[in-house]
Each structure stands twice: as C-alpha cells, then as structure tokens.
Amino acid sequence: MTPAGGATVQDYVALAEIELCGELIIAASAAHEDRLSQDRIDEVLLAGSGPTA
C-alpha cells in the first residue's frame, strides 16, 4: 500500500523477521536430519540477527 504523497512505508521489524525465517528455511533444507536441533536453530537465528552492539 502506498500512502498519499507517493512514499512507501516499510516495516523493518517485519522485514528482519522474514529474513530470519528465510535463513531457517535454508538451514532446514540443507540439514541431513529430519528436524533442526534447538542448538542449530539458535545458531542460525543468532548469526542472522547481526551485531548486537
């Protein structure tokens, strides 16, 4: 949806969440086991969240 005035609105939190979901999907598709372990999920999410400082 484009607000009046032509500017686009982006929800950066939603975009970050979508990117993290994508990272989880990629990790799951590359995994040899049926499910990702909680440790692997944490690893993917922490790597995808970027610097915390």
CHARMM internal coordinates of N, CA and C (Angstrom, degrees):
IC EDIT
DIST 1 N 1 CA 1.4421
DIST 1 CA 1 C 1.5201
ANGL 1 N 1 CA 1 C 108.41
DIST 1 C 2 N 1.2870
ANGL 1 CA 1 C 2 N 116.71
DIHE 1 N 1 CA 1 C 2 N 134.80
DIST 2 N 2 CA 1.4617
ANGL 1 C 2 N 2 CA 121.97
DIHE 1 CA 1 C 2 N 2 CA 179.04
DIST 2 CA 2 C 1.5166
ANGL 2 N 2 CA 2 C 109.10
DIHE 1 C 2 N 2 CA 2 C -108.34
DIST 2 C 3 N 1.3313
ANGL 2 CA 2 C 3 N 117.95
DIHE 2 N 2 CA 2 C 3 N 120.86
DIST 3 N 3 CA 1.4528
ANGL 2 C 3 N 3 CA 120.78
DIHE 2 CA 2 C 3 N 3 CA 178.46
DIST 3 CA 3 C 1.5243
ANGL 3 N 3 CA 3 C 111.21
DIHE 2 C 3 N 3 CA 3 C -66.42
DIST 3 C 4 N 1.3099
ANGL 3 CA 3 C 4 N 116.19
DIHE 3 N 3 CA 3 C 4 N 160.69
DIST 4 N 4 CA 1.4670
ANGL 3 C 4 N 4 CA 120.80
DIHE 3 CA 3 C 4 N 4 CA 175.50
DIST 4 CA 4 C 1.5164
ANGL 4 N 4 CA 4 C 108.32
DIHE 3 C 4 N 4 CA 4 C -56.60
DIST 4 C 5 N 1.2875
ANGL 4 CA 4 C 5 N 117.25
DIHE 4 N 4 CA 4 C 5 N 136.29
DIST 5 N 5 CA 1.4504
ANGL 4 C 5 N 5 CA 121.59
DIHE 4 CA 4 C 5 N 5 CA -178.01
DIST 5 CA 5 C 1.5197
ANGL 5 N 5 CA 5 C 112.12
DIHE 4 C 5 N 5 CA 5 C 107.60
DIST 5 C 6 N 1.3432
ANGL 5 CA 5 C 6 N 117.50
DIHE 5 N 5 CA 5 C 6 N -11.61
DIST 6 N 6 CA 1.4419
ANGL 5 C 6 N 6 CA 121.75
DIHE 5 CA 5 C 6 N 6 CA 173.37
DIST 6 CA 6 C 1.5102
ANGL 6 N 6 CA 6 C 116.63
DIHE 5 C 6 N 6 CA 6 C 88.38
DIST 6 C 7 N 1.3205
ANGL 6 CA 6 C 7 N 118.98
DIHE 6 N 6 CA 6 C 7 N -7.27
DIST 7 N 7 CA 1.4630
ANGL 6 C 7 N 7 CA 120.65
DIHE 6 CA 6 C 7 N 7 CA 179.93
DIST 7 CA 7 C 1.5224
ANGL 7 N 7 CA 7 C 110.14
DIHE 6 C 7 N 7 CA 7 C -78.43
DIST 7 C 8 N 1.3148
ANGL 7 CA 7 C 8 N 116.66
DIHE 7 N 7 CA 7 C 8 N 143.42
DIST 8 N 8 CA 1.4645
ANGL 7 C 8 N 8 CA 119.83
DIHE 7 CA 7 C 8 N 8 CA 176.52
DIST 8 CA 8 C 1.5210
ANGL 8 N 8 CA 8 C 109.08
DIHE 7 C 8 N 8 CA 8 C -94.66
DIST 8 C 9 N 1.2984
ANGL 8 CA 8 C 9 N 115.09
DIHE 8 N 8 CA 8 C 9 N 148.02
DIST 9 N 9 CA 1.4577
ANGL 8 C 9 N 9 CA 121.27
DIHE 8 CA 8 C 9 N 9 CA 179.16
DIST 9 CA 9 C 1.5188
ANGL 9 N 9 CA 9 C 107.98
DIHE 8 C 9 N 9 CA 9 C -107.64
DIST 9 C 10 N 1.3348
ANGL 9 CA 9 C 10 N 116.43
DIHE 9 N 9 CA 9 C 10 N 132.19
DIST 10 N 10 CA 1.4590
ANGL 9 C 10 N 10 CA 120.49
DIHE 9 CA 9 C 10 N 10 CA 178.54
DIST 10 CA 10 C 1.5095
ANGL 10 N 10 CA 10 C 109.05
DIHE 9 C 10 N 10 CA 10 C -122.95
DIST 10 C 11 N 1.3072
ANGL 10 CA 10 C 11 N 115.44
DIHE 10 N 10 CA 10 C 11 N 135.51
DIST 11 N 11 CA 1.4550
ANGL 10 C 11 N 11 CA 121.61
DIHE 10 CA 10 C 11 N 11 CA 176.39
DIST 11 CA 11 C 1.5262
ANGL 11 N 11 CA 11 C 106.82
DIHE 10 C 11 N 11 CA 11 C -97.24
DIST 11 C 12 N 1.3175
ANGL 11 CA 11 C 12 N 117.03
DIHE 11 N 11 CA 11 C 12 N 101.03
DIST 12 N 12 CA 1.4593
ANGL 11 C 12 N 12 CA 121.70
DIHE 11 CA 11 C 12 N 12 CA -173.61
DIST 12 CA 12 C 1.5256
ANGL 12 N 12 CA 12 C 112.28
DIHE 11 C 12 N 12 CA 12 C -67.09
DIST 12 C 13 N 1.3191
ANGL 12 CA 12 C 13 N 117.31
DIHE 12 N 12 CA 12 C 13 N -30.31
DIST 13 N 13 CA 1.4607
ANGL 12 C 13 N 13 CA 119.95
DIHE 12 CA 12 C 13 N 13 CA 177.34
DIST 13 CA 13 C 1.5255
ANGL 13 N 13 CA 13 C 109.58
DIHE 12 C 13 N 13 CA 13 C -66.91
DIST 13 C 14 N 1.3218
ANGL 13 CA 13 C 14 N 117.01
DIHE 13 N 13 CA 13 C 14 N -45.10
DIST 14 N 14 CA 1.4665
ANGL 13 C 14 N 14 CA 120.82
DIHE 13 CA 13 C 14 N 14 CA 178.80
DIST 14 CA 14 C 1.5258
ANGL 14 N 14 CA 14 C 110.59
DIHE 13 C 14 N 14 CA 14 C -63.19
DIST 14 C 15 N 1.3132
ANGL 14 CA 14 C 15 N 117.61
DIHE 14 N 14 CA 14 C 15 N -41.07
DIST 15 N 15 CA 1.4648
ANGL 14 C 15 N 15 CA 120.27
DIHE 14 CA 14 C 15 N 15 CA 178.79
DIST 15 CA 15 C 1.5284
ANGL 15 N 15 CA 15 C 111.10
DIHE 14 C 15 N 15 CA 15 C -63.83
DIST 15 C 16 N 1.3227
ANGL 15 CA 15 C 16 N 117.21
DIHE 15 N 15 CA 15 C 16 N -39.21
DIST 16 N 16 CA 1.4703
ANGL 15 C 16 N 16 CA 120.80
DIHE 15 CA 15 C 16 N 16 CA 178.09
DIST 16 CA 16 C 1.5250
ANGL 16 N 16 CA 16 C 110.56
DIHE 15 C 16 N 16 CA 16 C -65.42
DIST 16 C 17 N 1.3309
ANGL 16 CA 16 C 17 N 117.16
DIHE 16 N 16 CA 16 C 17 N -40.69
DIST 17 N 17 CA 1.4626
ANGL 16 C 17 N 17 CA 120.70
DIHE 16 CA 16 C 17 N 17 CA 178.60
DIST 17 CA 17 C 1.5265
ANGL 17 N 17 CA 17 C 111.20
DIHE 16 C 17 N 17 CA 17 C -64.81
DIST 17 C 18 N 1.3140
ANGL 17 CA 17 C 18 N 116.80
DIHE 17 N 17 CA 17 C 18 N -40.14
DIST 18 N 18 CA 1.4659
ANGL 17 C 18 N 18 CA 120.78
DIHE 17 CA 17 C 18 N 18 CA 178.10
DIST 18 CA 18 C 1.5234
ANGL 18 N 18 CA 18 C 109.94
DIHE 17 C 18 N 18 CA 18 C -63.59
DIST 18 C 19 N 1.3247
ANGL 18 CA 18 C 19 N 116.96
DIHE 18 N 18 CA 18 C 19 N -40.87
DIST 19 N 19 CA 1.4664
ANGL 18 C 19 N 19 CA 120.63
DIHE 18 CA 18 C 19 N 19 CA 178.71
DIST 19 CA 19 C 1.5287
ANGL 19 N 19 CA 19 C 111.21
DIHE 18 C 19 N 19 CA 19 C -63.78
DIST 19 C 20 N 1.3334
ANGL 19 CA 19 C 20 N 117.13
DIHE 19 N 19 CA 19 C 20 N -41.89
DIST 20 N 20 CA 1.4664
ANGL 19 C 20 N 20 CA 120.47
DIHE 19 CA 19 C 20 N 20 CA 178.05
DIST 20 CA 20 C 1.5257
ANGL 20 N 20 CA 20 C 111.08
DIHE 19 C 20 N 20 CA 20 C -64.51
DIST 20 C 21 N 1.3250
ANGL 20 CA 20 C 21 N 116.89
DIHE 20 N 20 CA 20 C 21 N -39.63
DIST 21 N 21 CA 1.4756
ANGL 20 C 21 N 21 CA 119.71
DIHE 20 CA 20 C 21 N 21 CA 176.37
DIST 21 CA 21 C 1.5231
ANGL 21 N 21 CA 21 C 110.27
DIHE 20 C 21 N 21 CA 21 C -61.44
DIST 21 C 22 N 1.3095
ANGL 21 CA 21 C 22 N 116.54
DIHE 21 N 21 CA 21 C 22 N -40.60
DIST 22 N 22 CA 1.4567
ANGL 21 C 22 N 22 CA 120.33
DIHE 21 CA 21 C 22 N 22 CA 177.37
DIST 22 CA 22 C 1.5176
ANGL 22 N 22 CA 22 C 111.84
DIHE 21 C 22 N 22 CA 22 C -61.76
DIST 22 C 23 N 1.3268
ANGL 22 CA 22 C 23 N 116.19
DIHE 22 N 22 CA 22 C 23 N -40.99
DIST 23 N 23 CA 1.4672
ANGL 22 C 23 N 23 CA 120.21
DIHE 22 CA 22 C 23 N 23 CA 177.76
DIST 23 CA 23 C 1.5227
ANGL 23 N 23 CA 23 C 110.91
DIHE 22 C 23 N 23 CA 23 C -62.76
DIST 23 C 24 N 1.3353
ANGL 23 CA 23 C 24 N 116.73
DIHE 23 N 23 CA 23 C 24 N -39.25
DIST 24 N 24 CA 1.4664
ANGL 23 C 24 N 24 CA 119.91
DIHE 23 CA 23 C 24 N 24 CA 177.44
DIST 24 CA 24 C 1.5219
ANGL 24 N 24 CA 24 C 111.39
DIHE 23 C 24 N 24 CA 24 C -66.04
DIST 24 C 25 N 1.3084
ANGL 24 CA 24 C 25 N 117.44
DIHE 24 N 24 CA 24 C 25 N -39.22
DIST 25 N 25 CA 1.4657
ANGL 24 C 25 N 25 CA 121.34
DIHE 24 CA 24 C 25 N 25 CA 178.49
DIST 25 CA 25 C 1.5230
ANGL 25 N 25 CA 25 C 110.47
DIHE 24 C 25 N 25 CA 25 C -63.78
DIST 25 C 26 N 1.3138
ANGL 25 CA 25 C 26 N 116.92
DIHE 25 N 25 CA 25 C 26 N -42.86
DIST 26 N 26 CA 1.4659
ANGL 25 C 26 N 26 CA 120.95
DIHE 25 CA 25 C 26 N 26 CA 178.42
DIST 26 CA 26 C 1.5256
ANGL 26 N 26 CA 26 C 110.10
DIHE 25 C 26 N 26 CA 26 C -62.94
DIST 26 C 27 N 1.3423
ANGL 26 CA 26 C 27 N 116.67
DIHE 26 N 26 CA 26 C 27 N -45.30
DIST 27 N 27 CA 1.4680
ANGL 26 C 27 N 27 CA 120.31
DIHE 26 CA 26 C 27 N 27 CA 179.42
DIST 27 CA 27 C 1.5241
ANGL 27 N 27 CA 27 C 110.97
DIHE 26 C 27 N 27 CA 27 C -62.63
DIST 27 C 28 N 1.3286
ANGL 27 CA 27 C 28 N 117.15
DIHE 27 N 27 CA 27 C 28 N -41.15
DIST 28 N 28 CA 1.4656
ANGL 27 C 28 N 28 CA 120.69
DIHE 27 CA 27 C 28 N 28 CA -179.87
DIST 28 CA 28 C 1.5182
ANGL 28 N 28 CA 28 C 111.22
DIHE 27 C 28 N 28 CA 28 C -65.94
DIST 28 C 29 N 1.3246
ANGL 28 CA 28 C 29 N 117.29
DIHE 28 N 28 CA 28 C 29 N -38.40
DIST 29 N 29 CA 1.4648
ANGL 28 C 29 N 29 CA 119.55
DIHE 28 CA 28 C 29 N 29 CA -178.99
DIST 29 CA 29 C 1.5219
ANGL 29 N 29 CA 29 C 111.76
DIHE 28 C 29 N 29 CA 29 C -70.85
DIST 29 C 30 N 1.3336
ANGL 29 CA 29 C 30 N 117.16
DIHE 29 N 29 CA 29 C 30 N -24.49
DIST 30 N 30 CA 1.4594
ANGL 29 C 30 N 30 CA 120.84
DIHE 29 CA 29 C 30 N 30 CA 179.99
DIST 30 CA 30 C 1.5347
ANGL 30 N 30 CA 30 C 112.33
DIHE 29 C 30 N 30 CA 30 C -90.88
DIST 30 C 31 N 1.3278
ANGL 30 CA 30 C 31 N 116.65
DIHE 30 N 30 CA 30 C 31 N -9.77
DIST 31 N 31 CA 1.4648
ANGL 30 C 31 N 31 CA 120.49
DIHE 30 CA 30 C 31 N 31 CA -176.29
DIST 31 CA 31 C 1.5232
ANGL 31 N 31 CA 31 C 110.75
DIHE 30 C 31 N 31 CA 31 C -74.05
DIST 31 C 32 N 1.3158
ANGL 31 CA 31 C 32 N 114.83
DIHE 31 N 31 CA 31 C 32 N 147.65
DIST 32 N 32 CA 1.4613
ANGL 31 C 32 N 32 CA 120.57
DIHE 31 CA 31 C 32 N 32 CA 178.31
DIST 32 CA 32 C 1.5234
ANGL 32 N 32 CA 32 C 111.61
DIHE 31 C 32 N 32 CA 32 C -89.12
DIST 32 C 33 N 1.3219
ANGL 32 CA 32 C 33 N 116.63
DIHE 32 N 32 CA 32 C 33 N -22.05
DIST 33 N 33 CA 1.4548
ANGL 32 C 33 N 33 CA 120.23
DIHE 32 CA 32 C 33 N 33 CA 179.78
DIST 33 CA 33 C 1.5388
ANGL 33 N 33 CA 33 C 110.27
DIHE 32 C 33 N 33 CA 33 C -89.18
DIST 33 C 34 N 1.3294
ANGL 33 CA 33 C 34 N 116.41
DIHE 33 N 33 CA 33 C 34 N 170.47
DIST 34 N 34 CA 1.4641
ANGL 33 C 34 N 34 CA 120.66
DIHE 33 CA 33 C 34 N 34 CA -179.04
DIST 34 CA 34 C 1.5206
ANGL 34 N 34 CA 34 C 112.60
DIHE 33 C 34 N 34 CA 34 C -68.93
DIST 34 C 35 N 1.3243
ANGL 34 CA 34 C 35 N 116.15
DIHE 34 N 34 CA 34 C 35 N -34.92
DIST 35 N 35 CA 1.4654
ANGL 34 C 35 N 35 CA 121.12
DIHE 34 CA 34 C 35 N 35 CA -177.75
DIST 35 CA 35 C 1.5197
ANGL 35 N 35 CA 35 C 109.80
DIHE 34 C 35 N 35 CA 35 C -133.33
DIST 35 C 36 N 1.3186
ANGL 35 CA 35 C 36 N 115.46
DIHE 35 N 35 CA 35 C 36 N 152.23
DIST 36 N 36 CA 1.4546
ANGL 35 C 36 N 36 CA 119.65
DIHE 35 CA 35 C 36 N 36 CA 173.23
DIST 36 CA 36 C 1.5198
ANGL 36 N 36 CA 36 C 108.56
DIHE 35 C 36 N 36 CA 36 C -76.85
DIST 36 C 37 N 1.3118
ANGL 36 CA 36 C 37 N 116.35
DIHE 36 N 36 CA 36 C 37 N 139.37
DIST 37 N 37 CA 1.4626
ANGL 36 C 37 N 37 CA 120.25
DIHE 36 CA 36 C 37 N 37 CA 175.21
DIST 37 CA 37 C 1.5269
ANGL 37 N 37 CA 37 C 108.53
DIHE 36 C 37 N 37 CA 37 C -71.66
DIST 37 C 38 N 1.3100
ANGL 37 CA 37 C 38 N 115.17
DIHE 37 N 37 CA 37 C 38 N 159.74
DIST 38 N 38 CA 1.4684
ANGL 37 C 38 N 38 CA 119.16
DIHE 37 CA 37 C 38 N 38 CA 177.70
DIST 38 CA 38 C 1.5251
ANGL 38 N 38 CA 38 C 110.52
DIHE 37 C 38 N 38 CA 38 C -60.29
DIST 38 C 39 N 1.3379
ANGL 38 CA 38 C 39 N 116.79
DIHE 38 N 38 CA 38 C 39 N -36.59
DIST 39 N 39 CA 1.4641
ANGL 38 C 39 N 39 CA 120.43
DIHE 38 CA 38 C 39 N 39 CA 177.82
DIST 39 CA 39 C 1.5252
ANGL 39 N 39 CA 39 C 111.34
DIHE 38 C 39 N 39 CA 39 C -62.43
DIST 39 C 40 N 1.3341
ANGL 39 CA 39 C 40 N 117.03
DIHE 39 N 39 CA 39 C 40 N -42.22
DIST 40 N 40 CA 1.4678
ANGL 39 C 40 N 40 CA 121.08
DIHE 39 CA 39 C 40 N 40 CA 179.83
DIST 40 CA 40 C 1.5218
ANGL 40 N 40 CA 40 C 110.72
DIHE 39 C 40 N 40 CA 40 C -67.33
DIST 40 C 41 N 1.3320
ANGL 40 CA 40 C 41 N 117.21
DIHE 40 N 40 CA 40 C 41 N -39.93
DIST 41 N 41 CA 1.4681
ANGL 40 C 41 N 41 CA 120.70
DIHE 40 CA 40 C 41 N 41 CA 177.38
DIST 41 CA 41 C 1.5256
ANGL 41 N 41 CA 41 C 109.71
DIHE 40 C 41 N 41 CA 41 C -61.09
DIST 41 C 42 N 1.3285
ANGL 41 CA 41 C 42 N 116.40
DIHE 41 N 41 CA 41 C 42 N -46.60
DIST 42 N 42 CA 1.4671
ANGL 41 C 42 N 42 CA 120.62
DIHE 41 CA 41 C 42 N 42 CA 178.15
DIST 42 CA 42 C 1.5241
ANGL 42 N 42 CA 42 C 111.14
DIHE 41 C 42 N 42 CA 42 C -59.48
DIST 42 C 43 N 1.3234
ANGL 42 CA 42 C 43 N 116.04
DIHE 42 N 42 CA 42 C 43 N -42.51
DIST 43 N 43 CA 1.4689
ANGL 42 C 43 N 43 CA 121.07
DIHE 42 CA 42 C 43 N 43 CA 179.68
DIST 43 CA 43 C 1.5300
ANGL 43 N 43 CA 43 C 110.77
DIHE 42 C 43 N 43 CA 43 C -60.69
DIST 43 C 44 N 1.3283
ANGL 43 CA 43 C 44 N 117.09
DIHE 43 N 43 CA 43 C 44 N -45.67
DIST 44 N 44 CA 1.4651
ANGL 43 C 44 N 44 CA 121.37
DIHE 43 CA 43 C 44 N 44 CA -179.46
DIST 44 CA 44 C 1.5237
ANGL 44 N 44 CA 44 C 110.52
DIHE 43 C 44 N 44 CA 44 C -64.95
DIST 44 C 45 N 1.3291
ANGL 44 CA 44 C 45 N 116.97
DIHE 44 N 44 CA 44 C 45 N -45.54
DIST 45 N 45 CA 1.4522
ANGL 44 C 45 N 45 CA 120.28
DIHE 44 CA 44 C 45 N 45 CA -178.07
DIST 45 CA 45 C 1.5196
ANGL 45 N 45 CA 45 C 112.40
DIHE 44 C 45 N 45 CA 45 C -67.10
DIST 45 C 46 N 1.3355
ANGL 45 CA 45 C 46 N 117.28
DIHE 45 N 45 CA 45 C 46 N -39.13
DIST 46 N 46 CA 1.4589
ANGL 45 C 46 N 46 CA 120.06
DIHE 45 CA 45 C 46 N 46 CA 178.49
DIST 46 CA 46 C 1.5266
ANGL 46 N 46 CA 46 C 111.24
DIHE 45 C 46 N 46 CA 46 C -68.36
DIST 46 C 47 N 1.3154
ANGL 46 CA 46 C 47 N 117.43
DIHE 46 N 46 CA 46 C 47 N -37.78
DIST 47 N 47 CA 1.4668
ANGL 46 C 47 N 47 CA 121.05
DIHE 46 CA 46 C 47 N 47 CA 178.73
DIST 47 CA 47 C 1.5288
ANGL 47 N 47 CA 47 C 110.23
DIHE 46 C 47 N 47 CA 47 C -67.89
DIST 47 C 48 N 1.3188
ANGL 47 CA 47 C 48 N 116.70
DIHE 47 N 47 CA 47 C 48 N -35.67
DIST 48 N 48 CA 1.4666
ANGL 47 C 48 N 48 CA 120.76
DIHE 47 CA 47 C 48 N 48 CA -178.04
DIST 48 CA 48 C 1.5131
ANGL 48 N 48 CA 48 C 114.49
DIHE 47 C 48 N 48 CA 48 C -81.12
DIST 48 C 49 N 1.3248
ANGL 48 CA 48 C 49 N 116.44
DIHE 48 N 48 CA 48 C 49 N -13.22
DIST 49 N 49 CA 1.4733
ANGL 48 C 49 N 49 CA 118.41
DIHE 48 CA 48 C 49 N 49 CA -176.66
DIST 49 CA 49 C 1.5179
ANGL 49 N 49 CA 49 C 112.73
DIHE 48 C 49 N 49 CA 49 C -83.31
DIST 49 C 50 N 1.3152
ANGL 49 CA 49 C 50 N 117.91
DIHE 49 N 49 CA 49 C 50 N -11.52
DIST 50 N 50 CA 1.4626
ANGL 49 C 50 N 50 CA 121.28
DIHE 49 CA 49 C 50 N 50 CA 176.61
DIST 50 CA 50 C 1.5171
ANGL 50 N 50 CA 50 C 112.41
DIHE 49 C 50 N 50 CA 50 C 77.08
DIST 50 C 51 N 1.3178
ANGL 50 CA 50 C 51 N 116.25
DIHE 50 N 50 CA 50 C 51 N -171.39
DIST 51 N 51 CA 1.4653
ANGL 50 C 51 N 51 CA 120.79
DIHE 50 CA 50 C 51 N 51 CA -177.82
DIST 51 CA 51 C 1.5210
ANGL 51 N 51 CA 51 C 111.06
DIHE 50 C 51 N 51 CA 51 C -66.41
DIST 51 C 52 N 1.3219
ANGL 51 CA 51 C 52 N 115.28
DIHE 51 N 51 CA 51 C 52 N 145.60
DIST 52 N 52 CA 1.4671
ANGL 51 C 52 N 52 CA 119.81
DIHE 51 CA 51 C 52 N 52 CA -178.78
DIST 52 CA 52 C 1.5141
ANGL 52 N 52 CA 52 C 112.10
DIHE 51 C 52 N 52 CA 52 C -103.12
DIST 52 C 53 N 1.3063
ANGL 52 CA 52 C 53 N 119.06
DIHE 52 N 52 CA 52 C 53 N -1.25
DIST 53 N 53 CA 1.4699
ANGL 52 C 53 N 53 CA 121.33
DIHE 52 CA 52 C 53 N 53 CA -177.86
DIST 53 CA 53 C 1.4969
ANGL 53 N 53 CA 53 C 111.79
DIHE 52 C 53 N 53 CA 53 C -91.20
END
COOR INIT
IC SEED 1 N 1 CA 1 C
IC BUILD
